[in-house]
Amino acid sequence: MSATPTNTAAAYVINSAEEPELTDDDIRDAMTHVPGYLDISFDDFRLIYHLAWRHAMTRLLDLPEDK
């Protein structure tokens, strides 16, 4: 039985890449541009942003997704 190969160099790029840090002011400003009402905390917004960023990096580097 063989293990599934992983691209450790590309995974390192994702883990060490400088993900932009969002301040409360950044989030507040972005939310003012969304029509309607958003019922989400800044921490939940940051979590969604982080997960979306990692997903985009995985897609752009053509890596298998972690599930």
Contacts in CASP RR format, 6 or more apart in sequence:
PFRMAT RR
TARGET T0000
AUTHOR 0000-0000-0000
METHOD contacts of the structure
MODEL  1
MSATPTNTAAAYVINSAEEPELTDDDIRDAMTHVPGYLDISFDDFRLIYH
LAWRHAMTRLLDLPEDK
4 64 0 8 1.000
6 64 0 8 1.000
7 61 0 8 1.000
7 63 0 8 1.000
10 61 0 8 1.000
10 62 0 8 1.000
10 63 0 8 1.000
11 63 0 8 1.000
13 57 0 8 1.000
13 61 0 8 1.000
14 54 0 8 1.000
14 57 0 8 1.000
14 58 0 8 1.000
14 61 0 8 1.000
14 63 0 8 1.000
17 57 0 8 1.000
19 50 0 8 1.000
19 53 0 8 1.000
22 45 0 8 1.000
22 46 0 8 1.000
22 49 0 8 1.000
24 42 0 8 1.000
27 42 0 8 1.000
27 45 0 8 1.000
27 46 0 8 1.000
28 42 0 8 1.000
31 38 0 8 1.000
31 45 0 8 1.000
40 48 0 8 1.000
55 65 0 8 1.000
58 64 0 8 1.000
58 65 0 8 1.000
58 66 0 8 1.000
END
